[in-house]
Amino acid sequence: MGKIRKAVIPAAGLGSRMYPLTRSQPKEMLPILDKPVIHHIVDEITSAGIDQILIIVGKGKESIINYFDVNELDSKYGTTLNFPEIFFVRQREQKGLADAVKYARKFVGDEPFLVLAGDTIYKSSTEKTITKQLLETFERKKSTVISLEEIPKERTKYYGIINGSSIEEDLYLIKEMVEKPLETEAPSNLAITAAYALEPEIFNYIDKITPGNNNEYQLTDALNLMCKDRDVFGVKIKGKRYDIGSKEFWIETFIEFAKEDPRFSYIFKS
């Protein structure tokens, strides 16, 4: 299994939880301080040495594509944005994360690849970014790895939760994944954080799944099939994940980043 050289960012969702903000503005383009969410995600990926990225967009997401063009204001303000090689493809229908990932098939070929959701950003508590932590685990285990975060039990209904066994510190062999279980039914409090290092075989499992709620194809369903045939690992991240998929989470993230940034922290001093 070779090294991961490519990354995929699914960014085609409707942004229902962010409505009406998302009537004309993709949630991936909402700002966290002076950069949109999608820019933070690209920075996260490139910090791990990956320089080829496919962004999967949908209807009304043209501003994401435009953002990565050269802008006349770049030179005016002396800004150098060293973006990597970025490609775009349009998801024709909103049919879930697994369907979106299928659009990356030709882009990745028979290589392993990284997937980071377009509405989630990370802040590491170590010198290694979350993406780097994930990639290092993949390179060591030579198998699919999913990033995990320990969450309060009452929040399991918002995330995919794993059932697995601890095999090393912060590393788990996953038996199955349960999508948004109630607190009383959750097999653990380890949530999938929307960052994946995937083997190309994932496409074979996506081909086998059927649609679930809202006629959507879930990536967790494909990964559950994969768990039956081969090892799938979960690594608990050293840091924090920020879900930008709802208004309250976006506001909380914006405020937290502003408080920690010396350019803006003075605003919060009494």
C-alpha positions as CSV (number, residue, x, y, z in Angstrom):
1,M,0.0,0.0,0.0
2,G,1.6,3.3,-1.1
3,K,1.6,6.6,0.6
4,I,-1.4,8.9,0.4
5,R,-0.8,11.6,-2.2
6,K,-4.4,12.8,-2.9
7,A,-7.3,14.2,-0.8
8,V,-11.0,14.6,-1.4
9,I,-13.3,17.2,0.1
10,P,-17.0,16.5,-0.3
11,A,-18.7,19.9,-0.3
12,A,-22.0,19.4,-2.1
13,G,-24.4,19.3,0.8
14,L,-27.4,21.6,0.9
15,G,-26.6,23.1,4.3
16,S,-30.1,22.5,5.7
17,R,-29.2,23.1,9.3
18,M,-27.7,26.5,8.3
19,Y,-30.8,27.8,6.4
20,P,-31.4,30.6,5.5
21,L,-27.7,31.5,5.6
22,T,-27.2,28.9,2.9
23,R,-29.9,30.1,0.5
24,S,-27.2,31.8,-1.6
25,Q,-23.9,31.1,0.4
26,P,-22.5,27.6,0.7
27,K,-21.8,26.7,4.3
28,E,-18.2,25.8,3.3
29,M,-17.8,29.5,2.4
30,L,-18.9,30.9,5.8
31,P,-16.0,32.7,7.5
32,I,-14.0,31.5,10.5
33,L,-12.3,34.8,11.1
34,D,-10.8,36.0,7.8
35,K,-10.9,32.7,5.9
36,P,-13.8,30.6,4.8
37,V,-14.2,27.1,6.2
38,I,-13.1,25.5,3.0
39,H,-9.8,27.4,3.1
40,H,-9.1,26.1,6.6
41,I,-9.7,22.6,5.3
42,V,-7.3,23.0,2.4
43,D,-4.7,24.3,4.8
44,E,-5.2,21.3,7.0
45,I,-4.6,19.0,4.1
46,T,-1.6,20.7,2.6
47,S,0.1,20.9,6.1
48,A,0.5,17.1,5.8
49,G,2.3,17.4,2.4
50,I,-0.7,16.5,0.2
51,D,-0.8,18.7,-3.0
52,Q,-3.6,17.2,-5.1
53,I,-7.1,17.9,-3.9
54,L,-10.5,17.1,-5.5
55,I,-13.4,19.2,-4.2
56,I,-16.9,17.8,-4.9
57,V,-19.4,20.6,-5.2
58,G,-23.1,20.7,-6.0
59,K,-25.8,23.1,-7.1
60,G,-25.2,26.7,-6.0
61,K,-21.6,26.1,-5.0
62,E,-19.8,28.0,-7.7
63,S,-18.4,30.5,-5.2
64,I,-16.2,27.6,-3.8
65,I,-14.6,27.2,-7.3
66,N,-14.2,31.0,-7.7
67,Y,-12.5,31.3,-4.4
68,F,-9.5,29.4,-5.5
69,D,-8.9,31.5,-8.6
70,V,-6.3,34.2,-8.6
71,N,-7.9,37.4,-7.4
72,E,-6.8,41.0,-8.3
73,L,-6.9,41.8,-4.6
74,D,-4.1,39.3,-3.8
75,S,-1.4,41.6,-5.2
76,K,-3.0,44.7,-3.9
77,Y,-2.8,43.5,-0.3
78,G,0.5,41.6,-0.8
79,T,-1.2,38.2,-0.1
80,T,0.4,35.0,-1.3
81,L,-2.1,32.1,-1.3
82,N,0.0,29.0,-2.2
83,F,-2.9,26.7,-2.9
84,P,-2.1,23.2,-4.1
85,E,-3.4,21.7,-7.4
86,I,-7.2,21.7,-6.9
87,F,-9.7,20.0,-9.1
88,F,-13.5,20.2,-9.0
89,V,-16.4,17.8,-9.9
90,R,-20.1,18.4,-9.5
91,Q,-22.3,15.9,-7.6
92,R,-25.4,15.8,-9.8
93,E,-27.8,14.8,-7.1
94,Q,-27.8,15.2,-3.3
95,K,-27.5,11.5,-2.5
96,G,-25.3,11.3,0.5
97,L,-21.6,11.2,1.5
98,A,-20.9,7.8,0.0
99,D,-22.4,8.9,-3.4
100,A,-20.2,12.0,-3.3
101,V,-17.1,10.0,-2.6
102,K,-17.9,7.8,-5.6
103,Y,-17.2,10.9,-7.8
104,A,-13.5,10.6,-6.7
105,R,-13.0,7.2,-8.3
106,K,-11.2,8.3,-11.4
107,F,-9.3,11.0,-9.5
108,V,-7.7,8.5,-7.0
109,G,-7.5,5.4,-9.3
110,D,-6.0,2.5,-7.3
111,E,-4.3,4.7,-4.7
112,P,-5.3,5.2,-1.1
113,F,-6.7,8.7,-0.4
114,L,-7.8,11.1,2.3
115,V,-11.4,12.4,2.8
116,L,-12.1,15.4,4.9
117,A,-15.7,16.7,5.1
118,G,-16.3,20.3,3.8
119,D,-17.9,21.4,7.0
120,T,-15.4,20.3,9.7
121,I,-12.2,21.9,10.7
122,Y,-9.6,20.9,13.3
123,K,-7.2,22.3,15.8
124,S,-4.4,20.1,17.0
125,S,-3.1,20.0,20.6
126,T,0.3,18.8,19.4
127,E,2.8,19.9,16.8
128,K,1.3,17.5,14.4
129,T,-1.9,18.4,12.6
130,I,-4.9,16.1,12.8
131,T,-4.4,15.1,9.2
132,K,-0.8,14.3,9.9
133,Q,-1.8,12.1,12.9
134,L,-4.3,10.3,10.6
135,L,-1.8,9.7,7.8
136,E,0.9,8.4,10.2
137,T,-1.5,5.8,11.5
138,F,-2.4,4.8,8.0
139,E,1.2,4.4,7.0
140,R,1.9,2.3,10.1
141,K,-1.2,0.0,9.8
142,K,-1.4,-0.1,6.0
143,S,-5.2,-0.2,6.3
144,T,-8.2,2.2,6.4
145,V,-8.2,4.6,9.3
146,I,-11.0,6.8,10.7
147,S,-10.3,9.7,13.0
148,L,-12.3,9.6,16.3
149,E,-13.2,12.0,19.1
150,E,-14.4,11.2,22.6
151,I,-17.7,13.1,23.1
152,P,-20.3,13.4,25.9
153,K,-22.8,10.5,25.7
154,E,-25.8,12.9,25.2
155,R,-24.3,14.0,21.9
156,T,-24.1,10.6,20.3
157,K,-27.4,11.3,18.4
158,Y,-25.5,13.8,16.2
159,Y,-22.7,11.6,15.0
160,G,-21.6,8.2,13.7
161,I,-20.4,6.2,16.7
162,I,-18.0,3.2,16.6
163,N,-18.2,-0.2,18.3
164,G,-14.6,-1.4,18.7
165,S,-11.9,-2.7,20.9
166,S,-8.8,-0.8,22.1
167,I,-5.6,-2.4,20.7
168,E,-3.1,0.4,21.5
169,E,-3.3,3.8,23.3
170,D,-5.8,5.9,21.3
171,L,-6.1,3.2,18.6
172,Y,-9.1,0.9,18.1
173,L,-10.0,-2.0,15.8
174,I,-13.5,-1.1,14.6
175,K,-16.2,-3.8,14.6
176,E,-19.1,-1.6,13.3
177,M,-20.3,1.9,13.1
178,V,-23.7,3.1,14.1
179,E,-25.2,6.3,12.6
180,K,-26.5,8.8,15.1
181,P,-27.6,6.4,17.9
182,L,-29.6,7.5,20.9
183,E,-27.6,7.8,24.1
184,T,-29.1,4.6,25.5
185,E,-28.2,2.7,22.3
186,A,-24.8,4.0,21.5
187,P,-22.0,1.3,21.7
188,S,-19.4,3.9,22.9
189,N,-18.9,7.6,23.1
190,L,-16.2,7.6,20.3
191,A,-17.5,9.7,17.4
192,I,-16.3,9.7,13.8
193,T,-14.9,13.1,13.1
194,A,-15.3,13.2,9.3
195,A,-11.6,12.6,8.4
196,Y,-10.8,9.3,6.7
197,A,-7.7,7.6,5.3
198,L,-9.3,5.2,2.8
199,E,-8.1,2.3,0.7
200,P,-9.3,2.4,-2.9
201,E,-11.3,-0.8,-2.2
202,I,-13.9,1.4,-0.5
203,F,-15.5,2.0,-3.9
204,N,-16.3,-1.7,-4.2
205,Y,-18.2,-1.5,-0.9
206,I,-20.0,1.7,-1.9
207,D,-21.2,-0.1,-5.0
208,K,-22.9,-2.7,-2.7
209,I,-24.8,-0.5,-0.3
210,T,-28.4,0.7,-0.7
211,P,-29.9,4.1,0.2
212,G,-31.1,4.8,3.7
213,N,-32.8,7.9,5.2
214,N,-33.7,10.6,2.7
215,N,-32.7,8.2,-0.1
216,E,-29.0,8.9,0.7
217,Y,-26.0,6.5,0.5
218,Q,-24.1,6.6,3.8
219,L,-20.3,6.1,3.9
220,T,-20.7,4.4,7.3
221,D,-22.7,1.6,5.6
222,A,-19.9,1.0,3.1
223,L,-17.3,1.0,5.9
224,N,-19.4,-1.4,7.9
225,L,-19.2,-3.8,5.0
226,M,-15.5,-3.3,4.8
227,C,-15.1,-4.1,8.5
228,K,-16.4,-7.6,7.8
229,D,-13.7,-8.4,5.3
230,R,-10.6,-6.4,6.5
231,D,-9.2,-4.4,9.3
232,V,-10.6,-0.9,9.8
233,F,-9.0,1.2,12.5
234,G,-10.0,4.3,14.4
235,V,-7.5,6.7,15.9
236,K,-8.5,9.2,18.6
237,I,-7.3,12.6,17.6
238,K,-5.1,14.7,19.7
239,G,-6.9,18.0,19.4
240,K,-10.4,19.2,18.7
241,R,-12.9,19.0,15.9
242,Y,-15.2,21.9,15.0
243,D,-18.4,21.0,13.2
244,I,-19.6,23.9,11.2
245,G,-22.8,22.2,10.0
246,S,-25.2,24.1,12.3
247,K,-25.6,27.8,13.2
248,E,-24.8,27.3,16.9
249,F,-21.6,25.3,16.2
250,W,-20.5,27.9,13.6
251,I,-21.0,30.8,16.0
252,E,-19.2,28.9,18.8
253,T,-16.3,28.1,16.6
254,F,-16.0,31.7,15.3
255,I,-15.9,33.1,18.8
256,E,-13.4,30.5,20.1
257,F,-11.0,31.2,17.2
258,A,-11.4,35.0,17.7
259,K,-10.6,34.7,21.4
260,E,-7.4,32.8,20.7
261,D,-6.2,35.1,17.8
262,P,-4.2,38.1,19.0
263,R,-5.7,40.2,16.2
264,F,-9.1,39.9,17.6
265,S,-8.9,38.7,21.2
266,Y,-8.9,42.3,22.6
267,I,-12.6,42.5,21.6
268,F,-13.5,40.1,24.4
269,K,-11.5,41.7,27.1
270,S,-13.6,43.6,29.7
